[in-house]
Amino acid sequence: STQSTWEETIVEPFGGGLDDDEWGLDDVVGTWGEHSMDEGGDDNQWEGKGGKKFHNRDAQMEGAQLMQLDFRMNQQYLELCRKHVKHYLTRANKYARESTLSKRVADWTERLKPVLRKEQRRVKFNIKQYSKKIISRVDQIGQYDTEARARQGEAAAPPEVNFAHVMNGAPKYEVCRAFLTTLFLTNQGNFDLEMVEEEDGFKSFNVQLLKGDLTKVDFADEQANQA
């Protein structure tokens, strides 16, 4: 016959039939022939070789436990990933802020270095010497204004000199030093200051010399601050 039988179709491809225990399963699950087809038995339970019983419910519970374990492991893994990503973002943002701040500080330092080097080459600020100089300067310009008024027949008045005239031609750092000295002498009673507003709206101030004597001026605290 050209058609193969049931036994030929199943057995021959495996080379010798299913009775050969090539896979070593007899001791674990038993054989087909040993399986009981008793209708009175538990459909959810079966017995293998050696009396070992297997229950479908056990397999279901074990599967459920494995699924639950797998779910917990996935949740822990995701939580760990979130934690590391958050930690990375925090450190990255901190690094970016520190990098920006460091760059700004470095740029500011580079701009300040030439200013500091130039300041170091200048004559050291001595408030006593500057006091003598600015009193002499105010008195000189004030006398010139007084003489000019006298020639024009105007009454003599305590000379008031605009601070901008006193510092005419001076560099910026000298203006700062002279302004500080002027405030100091005003507190000591040597100068009187009066705010004035120019025609262009710019505000300035006049300096009036009250006394040129510096013998009673206490420079000790100011010189100590400069040391």
C-alpha positions in Angstrom: 0.0 0.0 0.0 1.3 3.5 -0.9 -0.4 5.0 2.2 1.4 4.7 5.5 -0.4 3.5 8.7 -0.9 5.4 11.9 2.0 3.6 13.5 4.3 4.2 10.6 3.5 7.9 10.5 4.2 8.5 14.2 6.9 6.0 15.0 9.3 5.8 12.0 10.3 9.5 11.9 11.7 9.1 15.5 13.7 6.1 14.5 12.5 3.3 16.6 9.2 4.2 18.3 8.2 6.1 21.4 9.0 3.2 23.8 12.7 4.1 23.8 13.3 6.5 26.7 15.7 8.7 24.8 14.8 11.8 26.8 14.9 10.3 30.3 11.3 11.2 31.1 10.1 7.8 32.4 11.3 8.6 36.0 9.7 12.0 35.9 6.3 11.9 34.3 5.9 8.1 33.6 4.8 6.6 30.3 1.6 6.8 28.2 0.7 3.3 29.1 1.0 3.9 32.8 -1.4 6.8 32.8 -4.8 5.8 34.3 -7.9 6.8 32.5 -10.1 6.1 35.5 -13.1 8.4 35.1 -13.5 8.5 38.9 -10.2 10.3 39.4 -9.5 13.9 39.8 -9.3 15.6 36.5 -7.0 18.2 37.9 -4.6 15.7 39.4 -2.4 13.1 37.8 0.1 10.6 39.1 3.5 9.9 37.6 5.9 7.0 38.0 6.8 6.2 41.6 3.6 7.5 42.9 4.5 11.2 42.6 1.4 13.3 42.1 1.0 16.5 40.1 -1.8 18.9 40.5 -2.8 21.5 38.0 -3.6 23.9 40.8 0.0 23.7 42.0 1.2 24.6 38.5 -1.2 27.5 38.4 -0.1 28.8 41.8 3.5 28.5 40.9 2.9 30.3 37.6 1.0 33.1 39.5 3.9 33.4 42.0 6.4 33.6 39.2 4.3 36.3 37.5 4.0 38.3 40.7 7.7 37.9 41.3 8.4 39.1 37.7 6.1 42.1 38.2 7.8 43.1 41.4 11.2 42.8 39.8 10.1 44.9 36.9 8.7 47.5 39.3 12.0 47.5 41.2 13.9 47.8 38.0 11.8 50.7 36.8 12.1 52.5 40.2 15.9 52.0 40.1 16.0 53.4 36.6 14.0 56.4 37.7 16.2 57.0 40.7 19.4 56.9 38.6 17.9 59.2 35.9 16.8 61.7 38.5 20.2 61.6 40.1 21.9 62.1 36.8 19.7 65.0 35.9 20.3 66.6 39.3 24.0 66.3 38.9 23.9 67.5 35.3 21.9 70.6 36.2 24.2 71.3 39.1 27.3 70.9 36.9 25.7 73.2 34.3 25.0 75.9 36.9 28.5 75.6 38.4 30.0 75.7 34.9 28.1 78.8 34.0 29.0 80.5 37.3 32.7 79.4 37.0 32.8 80.9 33.5 31.3 84.2 34.7 33.8 84.3 37.6 36.7 83.5 35.2 35.6 86.2 32.8 35.2 88.7 35.6 38.7 87.8 36.9 40.2 88.2 33.5 38.7 91.7 33.1 39.7 92.7 36.6 43.4 91.6 36.4 44.6 94.5 34.3 42.7 97.0 36.5 44.4 95.5 39.6 47.8 95.5 38.0 47.3 99.2 37.0 46.1 100.0 40.5 49.3 98.4 42.0 51.5 100.7 39.9 49.8 103.8 41.1 50.9 105.9 44.1 49.5 104.6 47.3 46.5 106.6 48.6 47.4 108.8 51.5 44.4 110.8 52.8 46.6 113.3 54.6 48.5 114.3 51.5 45.3 114.4 49.5 43.7 116.7 52.1 46.5 119.2 51.8 46.3 119.1 48.0 42.5 119.5 47.7 42.4 122.3 50.3 45.2 124.1 48.4 43.4 123.6 45.1 40.0 124.8 46.4 41.7 127.9 48.0 43.6 128.7 44.8 40.5 128.6 42.6 38.4 130.4 45.3 40.9 133.3 45.5 40.8 133.6 41.7 37.0 133.8 41.8 37.2 136.4 44.7 39.6 138.6 42.8 37.5 138.4 39.6 34.4 139.5 41.6 36.3 142.3 43.2 37.4 143.6 39.8 33.8 143.6 38.7 32.8 145.5 41.9 30.9 142.7 43.4 30.9 142.2 47.2 33.3 139.6 48.5 31.7 136.4 49.6 33.1 133.1 50.9 34.4 131.4 47.8 32.4 128.4 46.5 34.2 126.2 44.0 32.5 123.6 41.8 34.0 120.2 42.4 34.3 119.6 38.7 36.5 122.7 38.4 38.7 121.4 41.2 39.2 118.0 39.5 39.6 119.4 35.9 41.9 117.2 33.9 42.2 114.5 36.7 41.9 110.8 35.8 39.0 108.9 37.2 40.8 107.2 40.0 42.1 110.6 41.2 38.5 111.9 41.2 37.4 109.0 43.4 40.2 109.6 45.8 39.6 113.4 46.0 35.8 112.9 46.4 36.5 110.6 49.4 38.9 113.1 50.9 36.3 115.9 50.4 33.7 114.0 52.3 36.2 113.3 55.1 37.1 117.0 55.4 33.5 118.0 55.3 32.9 115.8 58.4 35.9 117.4 60.0 34.5 120.8 59.5 36.9 122.0 56.8 34.5 122.1 53.9 30.9 122.9 53.4 29.1 121.2 50.4 26.2 122.6 48.4 24.2 120.7 45.7 23.7 122.6 42.5 21.9 121.7 39.3 23.5 122.7 36.0 21.5 124.1 33.0 21.6 120.7 31.3 20.0 119.1 34.3 23.2 117.5 35.5 23.6 117.7 39.3 26.9 118.7 40.8 28.1 120.3 44.1 30.2 123.3 45.2 32.9 123.1 47.8 33.2 126.0 50.2 36.5 126.2 52.2 35.7 127.0 55.9 39.2 126.5 57.3 42.4 125.3 55.9 44.0 124.3 59.2 44.6 120.5 59.4 46.4 120.4 62.7 43.3 119.4 64.6 42.2 116.8 62.0 42.4 113.3 63.2 43.9 111.1 60.4 44.7 108.2 62.6 41.5 106.1 62.0 41.6 106.8 58.2 45.2 105.9 57.9 44.7 102.7 59.9 41.9 101.7 57.5 44.3 102.2 54.6 47.0 100.0 56.1 
